[in-house]
Amino acid sequence: MKEICILTTKYSSEPNNPWLTNDIAKSFAKTNEFSVTVVALSWLPSDPDSCTSQNNGITEIRVKLPSVFYRRSRLLTALKLISFPFFAATTALRTIRKCDLLIVNTPCIAKLGLPLFFKLFYRAKTLLIIWDFFPYYLKDIGYTKSKIAFKTLLKIEQLCFNSFDHISCMTEKNIDFLINKYNYKAPNKTFQLPVWAEIKNPEVVDKKAVRERYGIPLDKCIAIYGGAITIVQKLENLLQLAAACSDQSVVFVVIGSGTDRQKIESKAKEMLLPNILFLPPIPREEYNKLLAACDIGLIFLSEKLSVPSFPSKSLDYFRAEIPIIAGIDPFTDFGSILEDRAKAGFACLADKTEILKSNLSKLVEDPLLRIKMGKNGRIYYESNMNVDCIRDTIISITA
């Protein structure tokens, strides 16, 4: 039996709120060919303490540093980056006897040297799953303004990328970005691997009851945004869209959390928007039911982003069979995937309010189009994002 090890900084401890890494670990574990160990680095103060447990046939190893490392300080953050690999390697030596394939997801700067450690000590093959390009992300959100700091982080990430046997990216543009921006010299080692999910049936709900529970109008078309509320999403563009659509029979529901939530709520109050409702975060099971009671899913990415990405919240909308209106950046190929491949919605630049309004109006005014595009999204989700198919691709590529 082959041993799969997954090294990540994001792994949910809540059974009803799994993340991508939980789904892929579960998919490997349910076969008779693999045993699975997850090494989860508790990066946030709220993450679980160090422990080892068995869940659904998966060995879960939590690694958390002493509390002093979680204080807000650039120096302590730097020390945290240096210390985590040492603690993780020490823990691996104590608990892991064998590793045939190591799977790591970005950001890999938090796992410096660990892939090389697994290659040398366990003779493991290594796969990096790229979901973001960390230095560019920090630059886009304004966290890294120093050119020296940016170039240093870029160089470190280049070294990390080159240490892996295989690299997967979400889309073609992600692969192009890797090759061009990182001067990556081994394109034959790269392949596409979209975000994934455990395929589940759509929720069947009493829409009237769900809407009444959350104070959502029964006689309006409901466009919902569910997810992070940060500078990356720049939900000021959503507010502009809501203002432009104040004369239409549509209400915007915003649910989620993030560093910009309070700012966005305050801005909405200043704009006196009558057609927007903010809801607090809710458990995933309840969120899925809420989506099923809505009509349109909203995606926003700041038009200032410079890195192509694939918004994972689209998975929830595809699963719920609701069409998507996407305001995106100029570099992502999500728009062409949504419109041309999935045929499940409309996309344009996030700051083009009039185009967003026109696209939204098509769906608000045409219930049959909403149903058609919603079903198209569901078909795309089942055909391209099934976690078991993703698992088989990984097995085939890394064999």
Buried (B, 14 or more C-beta within 10 A) or exposed (E): EBBBBBBBBBBBBEEEEBBBBBBBBBBBBBBEEBBBBBBBBBBEEEBBEEEEEEBEBBBBBBBBBEEEBBEEEEEBEEBBBEBBBBBBBEBBEEEBEEBBBBBBBBBBBBBBBBBBBBBEEBEBBBBBBBBBBBBBBBBBBEEBEEEEBBEEBBEBBBBBBBBBBBBBBBBEBBBBBBBEBBEBEEEEBBBEBBBBBBBEEBBEBEBEEBBEEBEBBEEBBBBBBBBBBBBBBBBBBBBBBBBBBEEBEBBBBBBBEBEBBEBBBEBBEEBEBEBBBBBEEBEBEBBBBBBBBBBBBBBBBBBBBBBBBBBBBBBBBBBBBBBBBBBBBEBBBBBBBBBEEBBBBBBBBBBBBEBBBEBBBBBBEEEEEBBBBBBBBBBBBBEBBBBBBBBEBBBEBBE
